[in-house]
Amino acid sequence: MKLNTNSNVYTIVYATVMVIIVAVLLAVVNQGLKSRQDANRRLDVQKQILTALNVDYSKADPAALYEEYVKEDEWDGKPVYYATIDGANYTVLPLKGQGLWGGIWGFIALEDDLNTVYGINFGHESETPGLGGEIVTEKFRSRFFGKHIKDGEGNLRSIAVLKEGKRAEEGQEQVDAWAGATITSTGVNDMLANSLSAYADFLNQIPAAGVEELLNDNEEEE
């Protein structure tokens, strides 16, 4: 029996078969690339954490440096990263928020007192180049170095990101917002406050021996 290639039935069946074939091929390709995509995403996170720790990986293998310096853990189901560099201990916490045009994120590295900012890193989806997009620059992130996320009495206060001339609340330290990027800077301000608040109980531990004691406790649990 000869098929009528001009019939509507033939056209529908042919189109359906082609859609199924293409879908199967795409699924196979996607599955084949998934492990590579996952590896690339993990490497990107590792680079961001190293940047927050002020580690220059431009002339080295970032994955190897990460493996050498950083220990992954979690607290209350949330990720925590411990790092030991040149004998000094640091704690790195993730940041996540909303900018002007999309999501913003980052990592903040705290010194042994779980209070002093050793380093910080920011990323964004689609902030405006030359304005909100400048949050990724060294010039902006360095404004946070040495700042404190707690007040003099040890209460978590975050760090205010404000326009030049504005003052933070009493007991809260601040940095200048990026000029011309008010909404993105406000997003960074809110991201810091919200993300750190999610770790409030963790940050209030303040062990006598600092982060080193936390690391030792984790090793004993393992």
N, C-alpha and C positions, 0 to 999 in steps of 0.2 A: 504494500500500500504506500503510495507516494504522498509525502507530507505536503500540505498546502502552506508554503512559507509566507503566503500573503494573508493568511487568516489571522484574526484577532487572537485566537487560542494559541497559535504558534508564537506570536509576538509576546504574549504574556508569559508563556512557559519559558521561552528563551531568555527573557529579561529576568525572570525569577531565578533561573539556573545561574546566570551570570552574576547576579547579586550575591547568591550563596557562595559561589566560587571566590569572588573578590573578598567577601567577608571572612571566609576561611583563610585565605592567603594573608590578609591583614592581621588576623588573630595569631597566625603562626609567626609572622614577622615581629609583631609586638611582643610575643612571648620570648622570641629569640633575643630581642634587644633589651628586655626587662632587666636582666642581671647587669648589663652594662650601664643602663640608665640609673639603676639603684646605686651602682658603684660610683658613678659620676656625682650623684646627689650627695652621697656620703663624703666623697672627697671635697666637695664644695663646702659642706658643713665643717669639715676638719680645717680647711683653709680659713674659714671665718673665725673659728675658735682660736687658731694660731695667731691671727691678726689681732684679736682681742687681747691676746697675751703678749702682744708686741714682739712676736717671733717672726723674723725675716726668713721666709721659705723660698725666696726667689732663686737662690742658687743651691737648693737642696731638694730632696724628695719630701714633699709635705706630709705624705702618709707616714713615712718613716719618722719624721720629727714628731708627728702627732702621737704615734705609738710610743715614742721615747718619753714624751713629756706628760701626756694626758691619760687620766684614768676615768672611765665612764661609770656613772652610778645613777641612782635615782633616789628621790625623797618624796614620799607620799604619792607615788606614781608619776612624778615629774622628773625630768632629766636634770642631773647635776654633774658637772665635770670638775675633777680635781687635777691640778697640774703642779709639778715640781720642776723648777727651772733654776739652775745654779744655786741649789740649796734652799731656795725660797718657795713657799707653798702658796698656791692661789686657788680660788674657787670661781668657776665660771657658770653663769646662769643665762638661760635663753630669754630673749625679749621678743615680743610680738605685738603689733599694733596696726593702726590704719593711718595712712598719709592722705594727701590731697586726692590722688588718682587711683590709689590701690594700697595693697598691703605693704607694711614696712616691718623690719625685723632686725635682730642683732644679738650680740652676746656681750655680757658685762663681766669683766674679770675683777675680783675683789682680793685684796691682800689678806694676810693671815688673820686680821681682826674682823673679817666679814663686814667691813665698813668702808674702808678706803678703796677708791677706784684705782686699780693698777692699769687697766686698759679697757677699751670698749670698741665695738665694731657695729656698723649699721649696713643694712641693705634695703633695697626697695624694688617694687615692681615697675612703676612707671612715673616716678616723680619728675618734675620739669627740669631738664638739663640747665645748669647754671643757677638754679634756684633750689627747690626742694631736693633735687638730685645731689646737691653738694653735701648732704649728710654723710655720704660715704667717704668724704675726703679726710685726709690727715688733719687738715686745719680745723675741721669741725670736731672730730672725735677727740682730738688732743685737749679740747676745752674741758673735758671731763676728768682728765688725769689728775689724781691727787684729791679729788672731791670726795665728800663723805655722804653716805646714804642715810645716816642716822644723826640725830641731834646730840647735844652734849650729854643728855641723860640716857642715851642708848635707844631712843625710840626711832623706829623706822620712819623716815620722812621722804625718801627718794631724793632726786635732784631736780630742781625747777629749771625749765628751759624757757626763758623769757626775753622779750624785746629789750634792747639796751635802754637802761633808764628805769625799768620796772624792778620792783623789789619782791623777793620771795617772802613767804611767811617767816616769822621769827623762828630761828632754830633750823631752817632749811637752807642748804647751800644752793647756788644757782649757776648757770652758764648762760651766755648770750645766745639768743636764737639766731638762725642764719638770716641775714638781711634779705627782705623780699620774699621770704618763704614762711609766712606766718602760720599757715594751716599745717604745713609739714612739720614745722617746729613744735606746734601744739600737739601734733600726733606723736612726736618723739617724747614730749613731756608726759603725755597720758600713757604712752607705752611703758615708760620707765615706772611710773607710779603703779599701774595695774599689774605689770609683770612681777615687780618686786613684792607687791602686796601678796601675790600668790605664794611667795616663799617666806612670808613674814615669820612664821613659827620657826622655820629652818634658820633664818638669819638671826633670830633671837637666842639661838643656842649659845653663841659666844663661848666656846670651850676654853678652859684656862690655858691650854697649850695651843690654841688656835686650830687652824685647819689640819695640822699634823695629827692632832688627837682624833679628829674625825676620820682621817685616813687609817690610822691604827685601829680604830674601832671597826671600820669596814673590813679590814684585813682579818681581824679576829672572827668576825661573823662568817667570813668565807671559809 
